């Protein structure tokens, strides 16, 4: 099965320019392709994972991927997929973001491969020195207003308004494709479906400016959606980032583990490198034994390993097991904070108090009478250990990570206590 057939099976092709010609070109030998990532933050998020892994798939198939960091276009703002103008960052901030994105891309693409090493580029290298007159004369003249206004990324913003700054983004991205075609022989640009207008602007610019009869191509992937209608890559606590300091491997693992049965097979196709046979086997288990959630566990293991490495994935599994069993003493202080970030939290100066008073301080009980009933009835656990002694002093309870207590009342009511001293 060739690369496009694999993409088709995985549902990774949304649009393509001249599919038959692209297929023939890929069969003729290795192609150089690129995908761009604008540095709008100091980390990529899982919304960028689909095109990143697409570059990896092309490299594994013997082709030559380029990860383009938009140090230049990141200063402008892409209008596609947004209702309002992007807040513009300083050059220094964007370049700092670009450096971090470059490092993140190196986790997925092999830059040391002797046969077809991946490449990194930053479009600030050519856009940063572009003179206005030169840009308008040599590049801008190739685009009519009618052509640009017809693009969905621009047209969708006309009613609410769009600045000339963001209006010009399409031309800048088109120039990226031209530049990479001229300097690195790049023949294919890939991206999300919202980039179709920008990508085809690039193929058109190359056609108009080239003195040769060049064939270049564009390919987009679908927007990832969830069957329950919620936005992919978002949780109650926020965006799922690829940086472990912004989203811990445990939370990252849990995000994939909680995938809906209706989505898990498609996500296995999108985000893993499991074979067709392995995915079809897991798909059959979703139908026959959904309660075992084998597909979800496979998805969580595979994607967490891809992003954070095998060691971090194994620790995420261990933390999950510790929470399920109630053996919280194996958790580090940071893991306690991460695992219980969404439960009611209380910071105390001292631990010299009765357990009864602690329940009131945390909100686990409304009164001392209620607190006594919970404790004597065996409904209270601290750090996974049940307490029934009404005279128990909190100072005698060992803290997790030297700083935390996890209070559980009943089966599902958790409270986190952090001691300041």
N, C-alpha and C positions, 0 to 999 in steps of 0.2 A: 504494500500500500504506500503510495507516495504522500508527500507532505500535504497537498491540497485535499486528497481523499481523507486523510486523518483529520484535518481541520473540519471537513464537511461532516464526518461522523460525530465529531465532538460538538458540532453546532457553533463553530468558531467563525464562520464566514457570514457576514451580514450583507456586505456589498463588495463588489470587485470590478475593476476596470478590465474589460476584455479577458474574461476568465480563460477562454481557450488559449489565447496567446500567452497568458501568464503561465498556464500549465505547460505549454510547449517550452517556454523559456526555462522553467525550473527543471524540466527533463533534459535540457541541453547541457546543464552543468551548474555549478554553484553560482548563486546570485548574491549581490550585496544589497542589504535592506536596512531600513532604520525605523525607529519609533522615537518620538520626542516626548519629554517629560518636563513640564514647566516647574521651576522651584518656587512654589507658592507657600511652602512651609519647610521646616527642617527635616521632614521625613515624608516619604511616599506612604499612601494608605492602600488598603486592599482593593480600592477601585482601580488602582494602577497595576494590579497583579496580573490581570488577564493579558494585556499587551506585553508585559515583562516576560511572562512565561511563553508567550507566542514567539518572542525573539529567541528564547532558549530552545524552543521546539525547532525553529529554523536552523539554529546552530547545530543541534544534535543530528539534523538531517544533512549536514555538510555545507550549509550556507554561511554567509558572512554577515553577522549582525552588527549594527551600530546603535549604541544607546546615546541619543542626543539629549543633552541637558540644556534647557532653554534659558541660559543666563541672560540672553538678550530679549527674547519674547516674554520671559517672566517679568520684565520691567513694564510691559505693555498691558497684558491681560487679554485672554481669549474670550470673546463674547459668547461662544457656543455653550449651551447648557446653563446659562446664568440669566437671571432676571434683571440684575443690576450691575453697575460697574464694579470692577475689582478695586479694592484699596491698594494703591501703589506703594511698593516698598522701595527703600533706597538701594542704590547700586551695591553698596557694601553688604546689606542684608541679603539681597538676592544672590550675590556671589557666595556668601556663606552657606545659604541653602543649597546652592548648586554643588558645592564641594561635598556636602553630606549626601546628596542624591547620587553623586558619582560613586561614592563608597557603597551605597546600598545596591546599586545596579551590579557592582562587582561580585555580589553574593550569588547572583543568578547566571551571569554570563562568564564564560571561560576566556580570560584575556591571555592565558599562557598556552593555549592549545597550539601546537606546532602546525597543524594542518589548516585550520580556519579560525584564528584567534578573533575574539570580539574586539570591537573598538569603541572608544568613548569620544564624543565631540561636544563642544560647548558653543552654541551659536552666537554668544557674545564676542567670540573671536573674530567674526566677520561683521556682525550687525553693529558692534560697539564703535567701529571706526567708519561706518557708512555715512557719507555726506548727504545732506538733504537733496541738493540739486542732482547729484549722481543717482540717488534712489528714485526720484521722480522721473528723471529723464530715461534711465536705462531699464527700470523695472516697472514703475507705476504706469507707464504708457501702454503696457501690455494688458491692462485690465480696464474694461469698460465698466461704468457705474451699473449699467443694466445687468451685466454678468455678476457683479458682486452682490447687488441687491436681491438677485434671484436665489442666492445661497441661503439655506434654512438658518444657518448660524447667525446671519445678519438680519434676514427678513423677520425672524421671530422677535427681534429686539426693536423693530422700527416703531411700533406703537408706543412703547414706553420711552424710547429714545436711546441712542447710542452715540458715543463720542467718536470723533475722527480717530482718536488714539486706538480704541478697540476696533473700529471699522478697518483700520490698516493692518490688523493682526494677520488676516488672511494672506496679504501680500508678503508679509515677513516670513510666514511659514512656507509659502510657495518658494520664496528665495532660498530657504534652507534646503529644500529638495534640489533646487538647481545647483546650489553650491556643492552639496554632497555628491551630486551626479558628476559635476565637472572635476572635483578634486579626488573623489574616492570611488568613482564608478558605480555609485548607488543607483539601482534601477527600480527599487520597490519601497514604498512607504506604507507602513501599517499603523493602525490606531483604532480608537473606539468609534462607534457609529456617529458620534457627534462631530467627528473630525472629517467627515466625508467631503464637505465643501472645501475645507482647507487643503485636503489631500489632492482633490481633483484640480484645484487652482495650481498646485505644484506641477502636476502632469501637463497642464495647459501651458504654463510658463516655459517649461522645458521644450515643449513642441514649438512654441513661438520663437524662442531665442536660439535654438540649435541650428547650426548650419548642416548638420547631418540628419539622417532619417533615424532618429532614436526612438526606441520603444521603452517607455517607463510605465510603471503600474502602481495602482493603489488598491489596498485591501482593508476593510474595516471589520471589526468584531462587534457582536451585539452588546447592547446595554444589559448588564446583569440585573435581573429582577428577582423578587421573591414572591412565591405564590400567595403569601398572606397579605400582600399589599404594602408591607413595610419596606423601607429603603435598604438596599443591600449595603453592608459595610458600616451600618449605624446600629448602636445599641442605646439603652437608656442612659448609659454613662458616657456616650459619645462615639467618636470615630474610632475604627479599628486601624491602628497604624502599623507599619512594618518595623518601626524602631522599638526595641524591647524596653527602652526607658519610657516610652509613651503608652505602649500597650504591652503588658507583660506577656511572656510566653504562655503562662497559665490562662490569662484572659483570652489570648489569641486562640489557644487550644479549645477553650470552652465555647467560643463563638462558633467554631466549625462543628463541635460536638452537638450543639443545640440546633443544627440544621433540620428543617422540616422534612418529613418523609417525601413530600412532593417535590422538593428541590435537590435532595442529596445526590441522586444519580446524575443530574445535569451538572452539579458542582464537581462531582468526581471527574466528569469529562472535561470540564473547563480548567480545573485547577490542579489536577494530578497528572503524573506520567505513568499511571497504572495502564496496563495493556487493555485492549478492548475486551479480551476474555475475562480478565479480572474484574473489570467494571460490570460486565454483563452478569457475572456470578453474584456480585454484590447486589445488583439490581433485582435479581430473582429472590434474594433473601429479604429485601425490603418488602416484597409482596408476600412471601411465605412466613417470615419470622420478624416482623417489624419491631416487636418488643425487645429483641436482642440488640438492635441499633448497630449492627456490625458495619454497615455502610458509613454511618456517621463517625464511628471510631476510626475507620480506615481513612476517611477524609481528614479528620482532625490530625491524625498521626502524619499523614503524607504532607499536608500543607504546612504544619508547624515545623516539620523537619526541613522542608524547603527553605523556609524563611528564617528560622532560628537555630537550626542544627539539631542533630540527633540527641545530644546531651540535654539541651533545653526541652526538647519534646518529652524525653523520658522523665525529666523532673516534673513537667506539667502533668503527666500521667500519675506520678507518685503523689503530687499535691491533691489531685482529684480523688485518688483512692483514700488519702488521709481524711479528707473532708467527708467522704461517704461513710467511712468506718468510725469517724469521730476521734481518730488518733491525731489530735491537733498538735501534740508536743513535738512532732517531727518537723513542724513548719518553722521557717525563719521569721523574724520580725517583719521583713518586707513582704513575705508571702501572706502573712496574716493580714496586713493592711490591704493587699491586693484582693484577697479572697473575700474579705468582709467590707469592701469599700462602699457597698450599697446598703449596708444595714445601719440602724441608728448608732451613732458614735458619741461617746462621752469622754472628755479629758478631765482627769482628777489630779490634784496636787499630792494627795496622800492615800495610802492603802490601809491606814489604821482605822478600820471601821468593820462593823459586823456585816455579814453577807446580806442580812435583812435590809440594811441601809443601802447597800450597793444596788440591790434590785430597785429601790425607790429612786436612787440617783440616775440610773440608766433608763428609767421608764418601764422596766420589766414588770413592776408592780406599782399600783396606785397608792397603797397604804401599807403600814406595817402588818396589819391583820392579813391582808392579801398576800404579802410577801411570806409570812409564816405558813400560810396554807400551801403555797407553791412549794416551799422547801420541805415541809413535813410530808407533803403528798408525793415527793420524789420527782417533781416536775422541773427541777433546776439542775443544770450542769454547768460547770466552769471548766473551760479548756478540754471538754470531752469527758469529764469525770463528774458523776452525779454527787450532789451534796444534799444531806438530809439533816445535818446538825444545825439547830437554830442558833447556836452560840459560835458558829464558825467565824473566824476573823479573816478578813481578806488579806491581811499582811502575811499570813502563813501560806498563802496559795502561790505557787511558783508561776511567774509570769512567762508568757511566750515571747521569745526574743528579748527577754529581760525588761519588757515594756508593756505587754498587752495581756488582757484577759478577754476571752470570748465567753459571753454569757448566753446560755440557751434556756429558754423557758418553753416547755412543751416540745413538740417535734419540729416546729418551723420558725419559732420566734427567736431571732439572734440579735445580740447587742454587743458592740465592741467597746472595750474600755482601754483607754490609753493613759498611762501615768506620766505626768510631766517631769517628775523628779527621777 
